[in-house]
């Protein structure tokens, strides 16, 4: 599976997730398709959980293969800024995920720089980055997503079985708060399965990466950047004006 196919998969599943945020499948699918079991409709929520791990993985591949780190980081910064108002319009909060990707990219750079200066210094810088981003939680995913970016980067050459065991522990463990809410406040366990185990579908797809870039689509490099603020703006406007009327 090429990086192009993985990115297209991430893009389409992200679109599904955000469209479902505005128009939940449980509101219209039963009327359109009465014969569909309710469990299958709820299972469609898992489609949207595929995208995040693939995008986090793509930051590591982008970092490894970029010819100009500064331009790569600058592109992320520019589109993160452009996406902030559409993100707020749709979700009602700040800190869109492109800022998280940028922070993760800078963390990878700091880790490699630190390790060249002094043995293990880079790992200390990476750990500090995870702790700070987890504590302050300024952007979507926070320290959890930074940890995942580092994990994808550091385990690139691990055998699939070893990587699978790591992620089977890491992703559910990162959502321990959902389990805590389940035991203390009667939180639905299904939400833990959706958000703690659902993304493992996306993680698993990255194991099939064949090391190839895939087809060169005209303007394809900008497609991934433009798609994010554009679809947020469209869905945000739809959601905003639907609420007004």
N, C-alpha and C positions, 0 to 999 in steps of 0.2 A: 504494500500500500504506500503510495507516494505521499509526500508532504502536501501536495496539491489536493489529493483526495481527502486527506485528513482535515485540511482546512475547510474545504467545501462542506464536509460533514459537520464540522463545528459551527460553521456559519448557518447552515440550514436548521440545525437543532437549536441554536440560539434564537433564530427567528421564531421557531415554534414556541419556545419558552416565553418569549416576550409577547407574542400574539396571544398565547394562552393566558397571560397575565391580564390582558385587556378583555379578552373574550374567553373565559374558562370553558373548556370542552364540556364540562358537566352541565352548562347552561343551554347548549344548543344541540349537542350530538344526540341526546336521547330523543329529541323531537324529530331530528332529521333521519336517524337510524334507530327506530324503536327496538329492533331485534338485537342490538349490541348489548352484551352483558355489562352491568354497571362496573364490575371489577375491571373490565378491559378499558373502559373509559378512564377510570382512575389511573390505570397503568400507563396511560399515554403521558402522564406527568413525567415519567422517567425519561422520555425522549429529550426533554429540555435539560436534563442533568448531564447529558453526554458532552455538551460543548465546552464547559469550563476547563476540565482537565486537558482537553486537546489544545486549547488556546494557551494554557500554561506551559504545556510541553513545547508548543511552537516558539515560545520565547527562548527556550534553551537552544533549539535548533537555529533560530535566527541569530542568536548570540554567537554560536559556533561558526556560522557561515557568512556573517556580514563582512563586507569589505571595508565598511566605514562605520565604526561604532558610534561616533558622534552624530552622524546623520541619522542613524537608526534610532538613537535615543531622542534626537530632536523631533523626528516624525511622530514618535509616541507622545511626546510632550505637546506638540501642536494639536494633534487630534484628541488628546485627552482634554485639552482646554476647550476645543470646539464641541466636544461631546457633553460638557458639564451641564449646560442649560437644558438640552434635550433630555439628559438623564434625570435631572431634577423635575422636569415637566412630567415625565412618565412615572417615576418612582417616588417623587416627593422628598428625596434626600440627596445629599452631595457625596462626591467621592467615587466617580465612575471607575470601572475596572481598568481602563487604560492607564490610569495613574498607578494602579497596582502592578500592571505589567512593566511600567517604567521603573518602579521601585525594585522589582525583581531583577530587571536587566542590570541596574546599577549595583545591586547586591552581588550578582555574578561577577561583574567587573571588579568590585572591591575585594571579593574573595580571591580571585586569581592574582590580583595585584599584591594583596597582603601575603599570600603564600610564596610569591617570588621574593619578597623582601625578607621574610623570616618564616621558618617552618611553623605551620599551624596558625600564623597570625591571621591569614585569610579566613580560616574557619571561625576564629573568634569574632571577626568583623561580620561574618554571615550570621552567626548566632545573635549578635547584638542587633542586627537589622531585623531579624525575625521577632525578637523580644520587643523592640521599640514599636514595630508596626502592629504587633499583636496587642500591645498595651494601649496605644493611642487610637488604633482602628480608624484611621482617617479615610481609608479607601475601601472599596468593596472587597471582601475576602480577607483583608488585613494580613496579619502575620501567617495565617493558615495558608493563604495562597503563595506567600513568599517561601514558606517551608516546602510547599509542593514543587515550586520552580527549582529550588535547590535539589530536591530529591530526584526530579527528572534529570537534572544536569549531572549529578554525581553517580547515578546508577545507569548511565547510558549503556555501558558495556557489560552490565550484569546479565546473566542468563535469565530468560523469561520467568522460569519458575521462582528464582530468587526475588525478582522484582515483584512478582504477583504476591508472594508472601509478605513483602514489605508493605505493599499498598493495601492488602487485606487487613492489616493492622492499622496503618497510618491514617487512612481516610476515616474509618469509623471512630478511631480514637480522637481525631480532631473535632468531632462533633459531640464530645462528652457532655456538653451543656444540654443538648437535647435529651440525652438519657437522664441527666439530673432533673430536668423539668418533668420528665415522665414519672419518676419515682416520687417527686415532691409536690407537684402541682397537677397531676393527672393529665399531663401532656400526651397527645396521641403518639403511640409508638410508631404508627405508620409514617409520621414525619421524620423520625430517625432513619427508617429504612429508605425513605425517599431521598433525604439529604445526606445521609451518612454512607449509604450503600449504593444509591443510584448513580453517583458520579463514577463508580468503579467501571461502569460500562464504557465510559470515555477513556479511562485509564487503559482498559484492556485493548481498545482499538490502537492505541499508540504502540503496543507491543508488535503490531503487524507492519510497522514502518520498515520499508525496504531500503532506506538510504538514498532514494531518488527524489528529485525535486518534482518531477511530473511535467506536464505540458506548460509551455510559456504562453499565457493568455495576454493579448495586447492590453496594457494598462493594468495587468493583474496585480502588480505590487500595490497599487493604490486602491484596488477593490476592497481589500481587507480593512483598510483604514476608513474609506468613505462609507462602507456599509454600516459601520457602527453608529456614527452620529445621525446618518440619514434615516435609518429605520427607527431609531429612538425618537427622532423629531416627528416622523409621520405618526407613529403610534401614540406619542405624547399628545399631539394635537387632536387625534381622534378621541383619545380618552378624555381630554380636557373639554372638548366641545360636546361630547356625549353627555358628560355630567351636567353641563350647563342646560341642556335641553331635556 
